[in-house]
Amino acid sequence: MRTRISIAAFVIVAVMVALVIIGTQRNTGIEQQAAADVPAPTTTTTQDPNIAIWYKAAADQAWYDQIARDTAWYEEAARQEAERQAAAERAAAAAARPRTVSAAPVYSGGTNSSFLECVKQRESGGNYSVVDSTGSWYGAYQFSQSTWNATASRAGRPDLVGVSPSSASPGDQDAMALYLYETQGSSPWAGGSHPC
């Protein structure tokens, strides 16, 4: 029994000595830095024992300040990494999201459709893929490329910008002609001089 107590006491003492040594080694660099930052005392520690206590407190404070700086740095790095990952996830989600293009409305009935039907017959004979002999007017409604691009853009159909009107589907041509007629009237087709 006595041997067990002696061994236990020895182990406890050995652990305490090891902790003191580790603590001393850890604080040595910080204490030296703190000592370099603190003005030299005018008296020696033998004359004023409070100086040694003051130096130890300054070293301890420097060590705590370093821990606070390290903690703040790690927290900021973790916050920045979280922001970077969130941005990457948002970008991946946006890239994975299918792009939808709204279907072009096809006009039906009413004054607009009768006017546009007349324009289509007069301009192209109802041929959606026709191009005039000068190469300047395209499709059933004989759009110029610049008018087609502007109309498609304003109508919210960026997928049609740059597409030749004569290559666009009949539904897309009808929708762009309807949009143009509803926003500008008959003026794109020679205004009041047009027989329709």
LUMGU-916280 format. One line per 10 residues: for each residue x, y, z of N, C-alpha, C. Coordinates in steps of 0.1 Angstrom, whole numbers, plus 5000, padded with zeros to 4 digits. Each point is the difference from the previous one (the first is absolute). Example, Ala and Ser with C-alpha at 12.3 -4.5 7.8 and 13.67 -1.06 7.14 Angstrom:
// LUMGU-916280
5132:4943:5078:4991:5012:5000:5009:5012:5000 ~ 4996:5011:4993:5009:5011:5000:4992:5011:5008
//
This chain:
// LUMGU-916280
5008:4988:5000:4992:5012:5000:5009:5012:5000 ~ 5010:5000:5008:5009:5012:5001:5007:5002:4987 ~ 5003:4989:4993:5007:5001:4987:4991:5007:4990 ~ 4987:4997:5000:4991:5006:4991:4999:5015:5002 ~ 4999:5004:5012:4999:5014:5004:5013:5007:4995 ~ 5012:4994:5002:5012:5006:4996:5001:5001:4985 ~ 4995:4990:4993:5001:5001:4985:4990:5011:4996 ~ 4988:5000:5006:4990:5011:4996:5006:5014:5003 ~ 5006:5001:5011:5006:5013:5003:5011:5004:4991 ~ 5008:4990:4996:5011:5003:4991:4994:5004:4986
4990:4993:4995:4994:5003:4987:4994:5015:5001 ~ 4993:5003:5011:4994:5013:5001:5011:5011:5000 ~ 5011:4998:5007:5011:5009:5000:5006:5001:4987 ~ 5002:4989:4992:5006:5000:4987:4992:5008:4990 ~ 4987:4998:5001:4991:5007:4991:5000:5015:5003 ~ 5000:5004:5013:5001:5014:5003:5013:5007:4995 ~ 5011:4993:5002:5013:5005:4995:4999:5001:4985 ~ 4995:4991:4993:4999:5000:4985:4991:5012:4996 ~ 4989:5003:5007:4992:5011:4997:5007:5013:5002 ~ 5007:5001:5011:5008:5012:5002:5010:5003:4990
5007:4989:4996:5010:5001:4989:4994:5005:4987 ~ 4989:4993:4996:4993:5004:4988:4995:5014:5000 ~ 4994:5004:5011:4995:5014:5002:5011:5010:4999 ~ 5012:4997:5006:5011:5008:4999:5006:5002:4986 ~ 5000:4988:4993:5005:5001:4986:4991:5008:4991 ~ 4987:4998:5002:4990:5006:4992:5001:5016:5002 ~ 5001:5004:5012:5000:5014:5004:5013:5007:4997 ~ 5011:4993:4999:5013:5006:4999:5001:5010:4989 ~ 4996:4996:4987:5000:5009:4989:4992:5012:5002 ~ 4988:4999:5006:4991:5011:5002:5005:5009:5011
5006:4994:5010:5005:5008:5011:5012:5008:4995 ~ 5008:4994:4991:5011:5008:4994:4995:5011:4992 ~ 4989:4998:4992:4994:5010:4992:4994:5011:5009 ~ 4993:4996:5010:4994:5009:5009:5011:5009:5007 ~ 5011:4993:5004:5011:5007:5007:5006:5010:4990 ~ 5001:4997:4987:5005:5009:4990:4991:5012:4998 ~ 4987:4998:5002:4990:5011:4998:4999:5009:5012 ~ 5004:4995:5012:4999:5007:5012:5013:5008:5003 ~ 4999:5012:5004:5012:5008:5003:5008:4994:5011 ~ 5013:5001:4999:5009:4994:5010:4997:5007:5014
5000:4992:5010:4997:5005:5014:5012:5009:5004 ~ 4997:5009:5008:5011:5009:5006:5006:4994:5012 ~ 4993:4990:5006:5006:4993:5012:5001:4985:4997 ~ 5007:4993:5007:5001:4985:4998:4990:4993:5008 ~ 4998:4987:4997:4990:4993:5007:5003:4997:5014 ~ 5013:5001:5003:5004:4998:5015:4996:5012:5008 ~ 5000:5012:4993:4996:5012:5008:4985:5001:5000 ~ 4993:4996:4990:4985:5001:4999:4994:4987:4995 ~ 4995:4991:5009:4995:4987:4995:4987:5002:4992 ~ 4994:5011:5000:4988:5002:4992:5003:5001:4985
5012:5003:4997:5004:5001:4986:4999:4986:4993 ~ 5005:4990:5007:4999:4986:4994:4985:4997:4998 ~ 4992:5003:5009:4985:4997:4999:4995:5008:4988 ~ 5004:5012:4999:4995:5009:4989:5004:4994:4986 ~ 5013:4995:4999:5005:4994:4988:4992:4987:4997 ~ 4998:4992:5010:4992:4988:4998:4986:5003:4995 ~ 4993:5010:5006:4987:5004:4996:5000:5005:4986 ~ 5010:5008:4996:5001:5005:4986:5002:4988:4990 ~ 5008:4990:5004:5002:4989:4991:4987:4992:4999 ~ 4993:4998:5011:4988:4993:5000:4990:5007:4991
4999:5013:5001:4991:5008:4992:5003:4999:4985 ~ 5013:5000:4997:5004:4999:4986:4996:4986:4995 ~ 5001:4990:5008:4996:4987:4996:4985:4999:4997 ~ 4992:5006:5009:4986:5001:4998:4996:5008:4988 ~ 5007:5011:4998:4997:5008:4988:5003:4993:4987 ~ 5011:4992:5000:5003:4992:4988:4990:4989:4998 ~ 4995:4994:5010:4989:4990:4999:4987:5007:4994 ~ 4997:5012:5005:4989:5008:4994:5002:5003:4986 ~ 5012:5004:4996:5002:5003:4986:4999:4988:4991 ~ 5006:4989:5005:4999:4987:4992:4986:4996:4999
4992:5001:5010:4986:4996:5000:4992:5008:4990 ~ 5002:5013:5001:4993:5009:4990:5004:4997:4986 ~ 5013:4997:4998:5005:4997:4986:4993:4987:4995 ~ 5000:4990:5009:4993:4987:4996:4985:5002:4997 ~ 4994:5008:5009:4986:5002:4998:4997:5007:4986 ~ 5008:5010:4997:4999:5008:4988:5002:4991:4988 ~ 5011:4991:5001:5003:4991:4989:4988:4990:4998 ~ 4994:4995:5011:4989:4991:4999:4988:5007:4994 ~ 4998:5013:5003:4988:5007:4994:5002:5002:4985 ~ 5012:5004:4996:5003:5002:4986:4999:4987:4992
5004:4989:5006:4999:4987:4993:4985:4996:4999 ~ 4992:5003:5010:4986:4997:5000:4993:5008:4989 ~ 5004:5013:4999:4994:5009:4989:5004:4995:4987 ~ 5013:4995:4998:5005:4995:4987:4992:4988:4996 ~ 4998:4991:5010:4993:4987:4997:4985:5003:4997 ~ 4994:5010:5007:4986:5003:4997:4999:5006:4986 ~ 5009:5009:4996:5000:5006:4987:5002:4989:4989 ~ 5009:4990:5003:5002:4989:4990:4988:4992:4999 ~ 4993:4997:5011:4987:4992:5000:4989:5008:4992 ~ 5000:5013:5002:4989:5008:4993:5003:4999:4985
5013:5002:4996:5004:4999:4986:4997:4987:4994 ~ 5003:4989:5008:4997:4987:4995:4985:4997:4998 ~ 4992:5005:5010:4986:4999:4999:4994:5008:4988 ~ 5006:5012:4998:4995:5008:4988:5003:4993:4987 ~ 5012:4994:5000:5005:4993:4987:4991:4987:4998 ~ 4996:4994:5011:4993:4988:4999:4985:5002:4997 ~ 4995:5012:5003:4986:5004:4998:4998:5000:4985 ~ 4989:4993:4995:4997:5001:4986:4996:5013:4995 ~ 5004:5005:4989:4996:5012:4995:4987:4999:4992 ~ 4991:5008:5003:4987:4999:4993:4998:5012:4991
4995:4997:4989:4997:5011:4990:4985:5000:4999 ~ 4994:5011:5002:4985:5001:4999:4996:4997:4986 ~ 4989:4993:4999:4994:4996:4987:4995:5013:4994 ~ 5002:5001:4987:4995:5012:4993:4985:4999:4998 ~ 4992:5011:5004:4986:4999:4998:4997:5002:4985 ~ 4990:4992:4996:4995:5001:4986:4988:5008:5001 ~ 4998:5011:4991:4989:5008:5001:4987:4992:4995 ~ 4989:5004:5005:4988:4994:4996:4988:5009:5000 ~ 4993:5000:4989:4988:5008:4999:5002:5015:5001 ~ 4989:5007:4997:5000:5015:5003:5006:5008:4988
5000:5013:5002:5005:5009:4991:5015:4998:4997 ~ 5008:4997:5010:5014:4999:4998:5003:4988:4991 ~ 4993:4989:5002:5003:4988:4992:4995:5003:4985 ~ 4990:5007:4998:4996:5002:4986:5010:5010:4993 ~ 5004:5010:5007:5010:5009:4994:5013:4992:4997 ~ 5005:4993:5010:5012:4992:4998:4999:4989:4990 ~ 4988:4994:4998:4998:4990:4990:5001:5007:4986 ~ 4994:5012:4999:5001:5008:4988:5015:5003:4997 ~ 5008:5005:5010:5014:5003:4998:5007:4988:4995 ~ 4998:4989:5007:5007:4988:4997:4998:4996:4985
4987:5000:4996:4997:4997:4986:5006:5010:4990 ~ 4999:5012:5003:5005:5010:4991:5016:5000:4999 ~ 5007:4999:5012:5014:5001:5000:5007:4987:4995 ~ 4994:4988:5003:5008:4988:4996:4991:4989:4994 ~ 4987:5003:4999:4991:4989:4995:4998:4989:5010 ~ 5003:5003:5013:4999:4991:5011:5012:4991:5001 ~ 5011:5002:4993:5012:4992:5001:5009:5005:5011 ~ 5001:4992:5011:5008:5003:5011:5015:5000:4998 ~ 5005:4993:4990:5014:4999:4998:5005:5009:4988 ~ 4992:5009:4995:5004:5008:4989:5010:5011:5004
5009:5003:4991:5010:5011:5001:4998:5008:4987 ~ 4999:5014:5001:4998:5008:4988:5013:5000:4991 ~ 4998:5004:4988:5011:4999:4991:5012:5009:5004 ~ 4999:5010:5008:5011:5008:5004:5007:4994:5012 ~ 4994:4990:5007:5005:4994:5012:4999:5009:5012 ~ 4991:5009:5000:4998:5009:5011:4987:4997:5008 ~ 4991:4993:4995:4987:4998:5007:4998:4984:5001 ~ 4995:4996:5012:5000:4986:5002:4986:4995:5006 ~ 4996:4988:4996:4989:4994:5006:4987:5004:4995 ~ 4989:4995:5006:4986:5003:4996:4997:5014:5001
5005:5008:5009:4996:5014:5002:5011:5009:4995 ~ 5011:4995:4994:5010:5007:4994:5007:5010:5010 ~ 5005:4994:5011:5007:5008:5010:5014:5003:4994 ~ 5006:5011:5004:5014:5002:4998:5007:4994:5012 ~ 5012:4996:4999:5007:4994:5012:5000:5009:5012 ~ 5003:5013:4998:5001:5009:5011:4986:5002:5007 ~ 4989:5000:4992:4987:5001:5006:4996:4987:5008 ~ 5004:4989:4994:4997:4987:5006:5008:4999:5014 ~ 5012:5004:5000:5008:4999:5012:4995:5009:5011 ~ 4996:5013:4996:4995:5009:5010:4987:4995:5005
4991:4995:4992:4987:4995:5004:5001:4988:5009 ~ 5009:4991:4997:5002:4988:5008:5005:5004:5014 ~ 5009:5009:5000:5006:5005:5013:4990:5006:5008 ~ 4992:5010:4995:4990:5006:5007:4988:4991:5005 ~ 4998:4990:4992:4989:4990:5003:5004:4990:5010 ~ 5013:5001:5005:5005:4990:5010:5004:4987:4994 ~ 5004:5000:4987:5004:4988:4994:5014:5001:4995 ~ 5010:5000:5009:5014:5001:4996:5005:4988:4992 ~ 4992:4989:5001:5004:4988:4992:4998:5003:4985 ~ 4992:5010:4996:4998:5002:4986:5009:5011:4995
5007:5008:5008:5009:5010:4996:5011:4994:4992 ~ 5003:5004:4988:5011:4995:4992:4995:4989:4991 ~ 4988:4995:5002:4995:4989:4991:4993:5007:4988 ~ 5003:4994:4988:4994:5006:4988:4985:4998:5001 ~ 4992:5010:4998:4985:4999:5000:4995:4989:4991 ~ 5006:4998:4989:4995:4989:4991:5004:4986:5005 ~ 5009:4999:5010:5004:4988:5006:4991:4997:5013 ~ 4994:5010:5005:4992:4998:5012:4987:4992:4997 ~ 4995:4994:5010:4987:4992:4998:4989:5010:4997 ~ 4990:4994:4993:4988:5008:4997:4994:5006:5012
4999:4993:5012:4995:5005:5012:5008:5012:5005 ~ 5013:4999:4999:5009:5011:5005:4998:5012:4991 ~ 4999:4998:4986:4998:5011:4991:4986:5007:5003 ~ 4990:4992:5002:4987:5006:5003:5000:5008:5013 ~ 5007:4994:5010:5001:5007:5013:5007:5013:4999 ~ 5011:5000:4993:5008:5013:4999:4992:5010:4991 ~ 4993:4996:4990:4992:5009:4992:4988:5006:5009 ~ 4994:4991:5008:4990:5005:5009:5005:5010:5010 ~ 5011:4997:5006:5006:5009:5009:5004:5014:4994 ~ 5006:4999:4988:5003:5012:4993:4988:5008:4996
4989:4993:4996:4988:5007:4996:4993:5007:5013 ~ 5000:4993:5011:4994:5005:5012:5008:5011:5006 ~ 5013:5001:4998:5008:5011:5005:5002:5012:4991 ~ 5000:4997:4986:5003:5011:4991:4989:5002:4989 ~ 4989:4992:5001:4990:5001:4990:5004:4995:4987 ~ 4994:5006:4989:5003:4995:4987:5012:5007:4993 ~ 5006:5010:5007:5011:5007:4994:5012:4992:4996 ~ 5003:4989:5006:5011:4992:4995:4997:4994:4986 ~ 4988:4999:4996:4996:4995:4987:4994:5011:4991 ~ 5007:5011:4999:4997:5011:4992:4988:5008:5005
4997:4999:5012:4989:5009:5006:4987:5000:4993 ~ 4995:5011:4998:4986:5001:4994:5000:4997:4985 ~ 5012:5000:4994:5000:4997:4985:4999:4985:4997 ~ 5001:4992:5011:4999:4986:4998:4985:4996:4997 ~ 4997:4992:4991:4986:4996:4996:4993:4992:5011 ~ 5006:4995:5010:4993:4992:5010:4992:5007:5010
//
